[in-house]
Amino acid sequence: MTDIHPLLPQDAAAVAAMRQAASPHKGEVLGPEARPIFDAMLAATSPAAGIRIEPATVGGIKGFWLRPDTAQPAIRMLYLHGGGYMLGSARAFTSFAGQIATRIGADTFVPDYRLAHEYPFPAAIDDVVAAHRGLVADGAERIVVAGDSAGGGLTLALLSILADERKRGTLQPVAAAVMSPWSDLALTGASFETRAEADPIFTRGTLQAFADAYLQGQVATDPRASPLYARLGGLPPIRIDVGEDEVLLDDSVRYADRARAAGVDVTLVVWNGMPHVFQSSLDRLLAAEQSLNAIGRFLHQRLIAAADSSARLDV
């Protein structure tokens, strides 16, 4: 299913203002020196009420637990942050991830996976797999995974890695939700041309610099780096939210098409007029709240369905 969400009149002025503010910086190539600025931007997301934040180590990976007052026992969310594999931190994303955690009532672990340049591919995906295994070892019975941008790519890569381990009895996530996922580090999507003017933030050159720093000469089409090229059969239900005005639009559209062809239940929602990971602008955009609410409903419903299925099997 693909849903096209129109630009809301209430958001038009805010989007125009965001474009104007971003335009002087469009196409800038960012390095590790930008980490404090990026973290400050994400940390400004309004925190959800009723969440405890606890530093922790899961599966040998440091990060933070987000524990909503509404958390249900035995269910967990693994949230994977964005930042082009070079920027971002678990601490900076606690407010953003907490907005989803409170909507689904799940204790959520945000891992501080290793970043490039210092730690190139496959360090990030290795850490994410270790964090998932740690959640299972700690007693999680039902897990959902969510992520944005590069974290969305990590989410989709993780799903295929776990599906390949199904025969070994590896616990599978019951669902996943991704926002503006970067699924193709080879940068072959047509939207790099068709959305080049519309995207207020990225150019091909910006993303090429991130990809080069992460891959450091390794193959861009390796499915652990670019899940667009992975085997997609046997994956859980996936929701993908993406802005129409993104050079990464086709990373979502093509992934959704390939996953559906493999029999995966995929919901793709394209938000007209919206930029990359617009959900982080929760205080400024009504569409951000609507998208997060829909993501929360999607994951919550799959958790309930998985619990009902488990209960029937236990009878």
Secondary structure, DSSP 8 states (H G I E B T S, - for coil): -EEEE---HHHHHHHHHHHHHHGGGTT----GGGHHHHHHHHHTS---SSEEEEEEEETTEEEEEEEETT--TTEEEEEE--STTTS--TTTTHHHHHHHHHHHT-EEEEE----TTTS-TTHHHHHHHHHHHHHHHTT-SEEEEEEETHHHHHHHHHHHHHHHTGGGT----SEEEEES----TT---THHHHTTTT-SS--HHHHHHHHHHHHTTS-TT-TTT-GGGS--TT---EEEEEETT-TTHHHHHHHHHHHHHTT--EEEEEETT--TTGGG-TTT-HHHHHHHHHHHHHHHHHHHHHHHHHHHHH-
